[in-house]
Amino acid sequence: MKNIILINKRIIPFNKTLEIDGDKSLSIRWALLASQAQGTSKAKNLLYSEDVLSTLTCLSKLGVKIKIKKKICEIKGVGINGYKYKKNIILNAGNSGTLGRLILGFLIHCKKKIKIIGDKSLSKRDFLRVTKPLEKFGAIIKTNYGKLPITIEGTQNAKPIKYIENRGSAQCKSAVMFASLNTQGQTIIKAKKSRNHSELLYKYLKIPISVSNKKKIDLIKIKGKTKFNSFNYNIPADISSCAFFIILTALTKDSFLKIKNVNINSSRIGVIKILKLMGVKIKFSNMKFYKGEKIADIHVKSTNLLKGINCPTKLNTSAIDEFLSIFLVAAKAKGVSYFKDLAELNQKESPRLKWGSKILNQIGIKTITTANSIKIFGNPNLELNKNIVIKNYLKDHRVFMTSVIAALSFGGNWVIHDKDSIKTSFPSFLKNIENLRQ
């Protein structure tokens, strides 16, 4: 029973302030780029989740020296193409698609074969979306029918490429961006809009990059073989982690919440825009820019009336990790909510579109689901008095956390398995829940 959580009481109204762990996307990107910098980089509020710890372990195997002391992580960079390692090493990306895909971009120049593996969930995910463009640089990559394990053997003469990214995947775009550092010449990327943390870090580090923002795509040009200096980073809170508490507040009558120092990058706040369209009361304060990223405190107030929504597809990529919990708001909303063009949800740790529908059906909400869309028939009077069991979801941390929010919001007797799944992305999730319940 140690890896199971039981919830049989709704949360009572609260008025609280939270400080949430550092952003996972930025934590992993900081570590990878710091490993290639000149000098020693330091990070505060690094997210010490399994995904980030897997990143540090992989870098250590590549000859990078890392120290963690008094909550500060130090990485001594080896410079571009400076990794030093033994023959036949194996890098374990664990559950992290971000790590598994992004690190390949840094390895297109590796002189010895390197094998990339992952856990059961990651081993079911598509890697061809990354390996195909990386092969154009000249690297030799072998996959297991497009999945892990992968072996990569780099080229000593990486050539810049032209690449069209049409999925809206920041991981695919970033892998190519990182690979471009190893080339002589200019890599050109036409990318469907997605998270832009890598672009902002390049600009901050003065790596030659130009980004032209078009209506539906970004045109990115990067000049390779450019050295860059070490950099310190105080990593802001992760909006994807904050979203669970924002939604819990929205669903809990007479509740108020403030979350401090959150990354509100415009490519990440689709969840905020969607929730506002549904009637959730959210505002920002203390806004500032930090090394290219926009930071603010978030204030949320519960509302008595939530509205169904025909969700604009232009918000999909900026809310892709939050849709499971957004579906809970639609379950409590008046009217029908429609979310479409979400096939990418089924490329995550679990088939999340299917799991979103499954959770809603278990709590008595009617849905109509296709391969890439879901209609949710909301019930503003939703309250549960039934037994619900959540298990066998490939240990997807977001399925677990969404289930906890549903149990606290709607009532019922819940048995939720694989509690340890949160260690991959948000180890302090349950601690923050307890802070709200006190």
N, C-alpha and C positions, 0 to 999 in steps of 0.2 A: 504493500500500500504506500510505500515511500514515494513512488513516482506518480501518485494519483492525488488529485485535489477534489475535495467534496465541498459543494456550495449549496446551502439550503435556505439562505436568507438573502433578501434583497438588501442593497446598500441603503442606509438612511441618508437624508439630505446632509450635505457638507459644504463648508466654506474653507478652502485650503489653498496653500501655495506649495508647489512642487519644484524641485530641481532635478532634471532628467539627465541620464547618462549621455556621453558624447555621441555625435553622429557617426553611424557605422560606415557610411560611404566615404566620409572625410577621413575617418580613422584609418581605413585600409589604404586610401589613396595617399595620405600623408606618409604612411610607413613605406609604401612602394617607392614613392618619389624620393623620400629621404635616403633610401638605400642607394640611390644613384647620384646623390648630390655630392658636392665637395665640402667636407667638414662634418661636424656633428650637429644634428637636429634634435630639438627637444619638443615634446608634446605634453600638454596638461589636459586633463579630462578625456584622455584616450579611452575609448570603450573597450574594457577588458572582457569582451565576450569570446566565445569559442572561435567565431569567425576571425576576429582580429588576432587572437592568440595563435591561430593557425597561420596567419600571415607572418607573424613574427618568427614562428618556428621555421617556416619555409625560407625566410630571409637568412636566418642563422645557418641553415644548411647550405646556403649559397655564399657563405663566408662573410656575412655582414655581422658586425659586433653590435649587440643590443644590451642596454642596461635599463632596469626598472627600479627606481628608488624614490620613496616618498611620493608615490603617485605620479611621478614624472618619468616618461619613457625617453631614453636617449638612443639615437641610432647614428652610428658612425658611417657615413656614406663612403662608397667605394668608387664613385664616379660611373659614368656611362660605360657599359661593357666591362665593369670591374669585378663582376662576380667571380669567385674562386671556389671550386668544389671538386669533390672526388668523382671518379667514374661511376656511372650507373646509379646516381642518386635518385631517390623517390621523394617527390614533394606531395604531401597530403593536404588537399584543400578542404578536407572535412565536409561541411555542409554548405560552404560558401561559393556560390556562383560568381560573386564579385571577384573573389581571390582567384578562383580557378581560371576564369576567363582573362582577367586583367594581367595576371603574372605572365601569361603566354606572350603578351606584347613585349615584355622586357627580355624574353628569352630567345628572340629570333636571331641573336648573334652568338648564342651559346656554342662553345667549341665541342662539348661532349654531350651525348644524348642524356636527356632528362625525362623522367617519367612522372606524369601527373595523375594522382588518384583522388578519390573522394568517397564520401559515405554512400550508403544505399540510395538515398534520395538524390544526391548530386549526380550519381552515376546513371540516373535515368534521364538526365536533362540534355538538351541539344547543345553540342559544342561546334557543330559545323558552321554555325553562324559566325563563329570567331576564327576557326582554323582555316576556312576557305580564303578570307582576305589576308590572313597572316602568311599563307603559302605564297601569295603574290609577291611578298617581300623577298622570297628566296628560301625561306625556312622549309625543312622537310618534316612534315607532321603526319603521324599515323594515329588513327582513332579506332575505337571499337564500334564500328558502324555508326560513326558520328557522335559517339559518347565516350565517357571515360572507361578505362584508362587511356591516356594519350602519351605518346612519346614525341619529343621535339628535338630536332637536331638543327642548330642554327646555321646561318650562312655568314661568311666573312665579308661578303660584298652585298649587303642589303640595299635594295633599290627602292626609291620612293614610289608610291602607287597612287592611283586614283580610285576612290572607294565610294560606293553609294550605300548608305545605311537607311533602309526604308521601313524598319520595324519600330523605330522609336526606342531603341535599346541603348542606354548609356554605357552598358558593359561592352557591347560590340564596338561602339564608337571609341571608347576610351582605350580598348586593347589596341586598336589601330593607331590612335594618338601616341600611345607609349612606344609602340614599335617604330613609329616615325623618328624617334630620337636616335635610332641606330643607323639612320640612312644619311647618305650624302645627297642633298637636294631637297625638293619640296614635295611633301605629301598633301594631296587635296582630298578632302572628305565632304561629300554632300550628305547631310544627315537629317532625317526626320527629327523634329525637336524632341529633346529628352533632357535629363538632368545635365547640368553644365558645370559640375564641380571641377572636372579635369581642365576645362577651358579656363576657368577662373584661376586655378592654381598655376597654369602655364603663364598667364598674364602676370600674376604676382611674382613668379620666379624669373620673369623676363626671358622666358623661352620664346623665340620668335614665332608668334602665332597671330593670325588675323581671322576674325570671325565676322562674317556678313550675315545679318539676320534677315532672312526672307520671310514670306508669309507662312509657309509650311515647313521650310527646311532652313538649316544653317549651313553656310559654305565656310569650311574651315581649311586654312592653309598653314602648314607647319614646316619650318626649316629644321632639318636634323643636324646631328653632330654638334650640338650646342651644350657646352658645360653650364651648370647652374650651381649656385651656392646653397649650403645648408639653410634651414629655416625653422623657426620655432612656431608652434601653433597651439593656441588655447581653443580646443575643439568645442563648438557650441552644441546644445542639445539637439537630439534627432527628432525632426518633425514626425517621422513615421512612428516612433515610440510614443511621442506626445499625443498622437491621434487617438489612441485607445482611451486616454483620460479625458480628452476633449469630448469624445462621443459618450463616455460614461456620464459626464456632467450634463450633456445635452439631454440624456435619457432619464436623469434623476431629478425629480421635482424639487424646486426651491434650492438648487445647488449652484455654487459659484467656485470657480477655479482660476488660479493664476499659475502659469508656468514660466519660469525665468530663463532668459538667455537662450532662445530657441532659434535655430537656423530657419529663416523664412525665405530662402532662395526661391525666386519666382518659378523655377522649374520643378519645385517640390511641393508647392502649396495648393495643388489641385484639390486636395481634401478640404482645405479651408473654403475655397470658392464653392465647392459642391455643397458643403454643409450650410453655408450662408444662403444658397439658393433654396435649401430645404427649410429655412427658418431658424437655424441655430444662430444664437447671438454671440458673435466673436469679434474682438477688437485687439489691436496691437498697441503697445506703448514702448517707450524707451528705445525707439528704433535707431540703428546705427549700422555702419558698414565695417566689416572686419576682414581684411585681406581678400577683398572682393565679394565676400558673402554678406548678405543682409541678415541682421540679427535683431530680435525684439522679444519683449515679454508678451505672452498671449493671455488674454482674459476671456473666459467663457461663462455664460449664464444659461441655465436651463430655460426651456421654453415650453409653454403649454400646448402649442400647436405646431406640429411638423408637417411639411407639405411634400407630397409626391413630386417627382422630378423626371423629366425626359432629359437625361444627363447629356450635356454637350460633349461630343466625342473629342473635341479639342482639349478637354481636360484629362483625358485618359492617361496619357504618359506621365503627367505630373501628379497623378494620384494612384499609380498602378499598385503600390504596396498597401494602400489603405482601403481598397474596395471591399474586402471582407467585412471590415468594421462599419463601413458606410452602409452596407446592406442592412445592418441592424437598425440604422436610423430609418431606412425605407420601410422596414417592418413595422415601425411605430407610427409612420406618417399616414396622413389622410390621402387616400387615392392610390393610384398605380404609379410606380416608378419603373423607368425603363433605362437599362444600361446596355449599350451595344459596342461592337468592335473590341471585345475584350478577350479575344483568343489568347493573347499574351499571358493572361492570368493562369492558363493551364500549362505554361512553361516555367512555373515557379517550383518551389520545393514540393508542392503537391498540386494536383489539378484544382486550383482554388475556386474557379467558377463553379465546378461541380460541388465542392465542399460548401461554398456559400449557400447554394440552393439546398443542400442536404441539411445544414444547420437550421435554415429558415423553415423547412418542411417539418423538422422535428419540433419546432416551437409553434406549429400550427399556422404558419404563413404559406399561402398559396404562391407558387412561382411557376413561370413558364421559361424553361431554359433551353437554349440551343448551344451549338459549339462555340459561339462567340457572343451570346447575349443572354440577358435575364430580365424578366418582368417580375416585379414584386408587388403583390397586392397587400397594401398596408392595412394595419388594424390599430387605430389610435388607442383602443381600450385593451391592448394586449397585456395580459397578466397570466402567469403560468401557475399551475398546481399539478405538476406531473413529473415523472421520472425521466431524465434524459442522460444518455451515455454517449460520450465522444471519445472515439479511439480509432486506431488503424488509419491514421492520416499522414503517414510517412514522417512523423515527428516534425511537422511544419509548425514552427513557432507561432506564426500568425493565426493558424487555426486554433491553437491552444488559447492564445490571448483573446481572440474574438469570442471564444466560448465562455471565458471567464467574464468578459464584459456583458455578454448576453445573460448569464446566470445572475449577475448582480443587478442588472437592469429590469429583468422581466420576472424573476422569481422561479419557483420550481425546485426540484431536487436534482442536482447535477453531479455526475461522476465524470471527471475529465482526466483522461490518461496522459502519460508522457509529459509530466510537468517539467522535466529536465530539458525539454525542447527549447525553452526560453534562454538557455545558456548560450545558444548560438548567436543571439542578437540583443537580448535585453535581460541580463541576469537579475537585475533589481526590480523587475516588473512587479512581482508579488509583494515586495517590500513597499513599493509605492502604493499598491492597492491597500495594504494595511495602514499606511499613513492616512489614506482617505477614510478608512473605516473607524479610526480612533476618535 
